[in-house]
């Protein structure tokens, strides 16, 4: 009789996650089975639960035809290799790993370039196939496992998405990071991790714009040069002063119409805006400002499998970012998702089976 496992699944949009028991997977071919040590709860999970992205002007990008329910959520997973398919090579039983969830078709132009996170037919763990809100996770090939050695697997789980997303976004600023501070909008889990990774990359630091006073305090503790409340009437002036007079780089980890508009209007000539957040809405863009200021507006979506390996090497050298990690039992998956949705989480929540 096959051993059983528990998992927490999305059974319908806007419905509480349901606990389910199913047979523990048995890896075949190149598959690898991980015993989950920690599964991060990400804001993208909230969007999946909601069933859509807000595109502004009463438009929605629906997941109704994109997701197959029930779906075990969780795309930030760390664990121990406990079983291998007969064709799985290059990884050993007992290895401590994080699972790269960004699995592509391996056939499209993006995948051929190594950018599986940009695949047109993605097979992402926790999105297009079952993820890590479970006792065990089945990974299709050892290439999607990154060994983490002595790093704490629970604290390392958010590297798969939160860490990778901010790492890839920060790289898009290039040499600017070493020349002067940038602005970071949002001090949620991504914002706090970004502060740590920015330091590892040799950056000059960042000024953080954040609504929540608790998160502003956390940003200060994580090394922000200054924090600013965006509700202040002189937000742009404060930001420019805190950055030393010029605003040349803004990393928008919120991604609302308001935050993107603030960034475009505040950036100086030659400035760059990198938008990561998926909060939603539509930005008001004064089109002449883009050529007149020679602005670069760039989206950044997660990061490649190769960049995840780069990030793990960076963290192994410098240590984990000083981001609060709230470790909760797997049974609290539904409550953790609800707390994140209502802005009650400072740092990251990681579910522990």
C-alpha positions, 0 to 999 in steps of 0.5 A: 500500500502506497504511503499517503501525504497531505497537501493544501489545494486551491479548489475554487477562486475566493475559496479557502484552501482545502486539505487533501490526502493523496498517495505520495508520488513515486518518481519515474524517469528523470523525476525527483521527489523532495520531502518538503522542509519549507514552502514560502507563501508568496503574493502571487499565491494571493493572485492565484486565489483571487483568480485574476490580475487587475489590468485597470479600467475594469479589465481583468486577466482571468486565470479561469482557463489557465489553471487546472483545479484542484491545484496544490499551491506553493512555488517557493519550496525547499526540501530533501531529496528522498527518492529518484527516478531511474533516469535522474542523475546528478543529484544524490539522495539526502541532498538539501535543495531548493526547487526552481519552479520556473519550468518551461516547455524546453522548445520555444524561443525563450526556453532555448535562450535559457529563459524558461520563466518567460516560456509561452507554455509554462509548466510552473510548480505551484501554478501549472502543476502541483507545488509545495504546500504539501509534505512532498513535491515531485520535481520533473528533472534534477536540472530544476534543483539547486543544492543549498548545502548548509543554508537553512532550508526554511529560510532559503525557500523564498529565494526561489521567487522573492529572492530570484525576482528581486535579484533579476530586477536589480541586475537590470540597473547595471552599473548604476547600483554601484554609482548611487542609491536607488529608490525601492517602492514597497517593503513587503517580502520582496522589498526587504529581500531586495535590500539585502541582495542590493548590499551583496551586489555592492550597491550604494543602498536604497531609499524605501517608499512604503505605506505601512509604518511597520514595514518602514521600520522593518526596512530601516532594520534591513538597512534602508538609507531612509524610508518615506510615506508615499501619502506625504504631500512632498513625497517626490521632494523627500525622495530626491533629497534622500537620494542626494538630489537625483532620482535615476533608478526606481524599483517598483515592487508594488506595481500599481497605477499610482506607484508607476506614475509616481516613479515616471514623474519623479525620475530624472533624465536618463532614469530607469524604472523597473516594474516587478509588482503585480498589484494591478491597475493602469498607470497615467503616463505623460508620454512626452516625459518618456522621450524628453527624459530619455526614460527606460521603463522595463518589466521584470518577471521572476528570473531564469534558472541560471540566475537562481543558481547565481543567487544561491552562490551569492547567498552562500558567500554573504549569508541570507538577507536579514528578512523576517521569516515567520515559520508556520505549520503547514496546517495554517496555509489558509490563514497565512494566505489570508494574512498576506492578502490583508497586509498583516505579514512583515517579511515572509511566511514559510509553511513547515510540514 
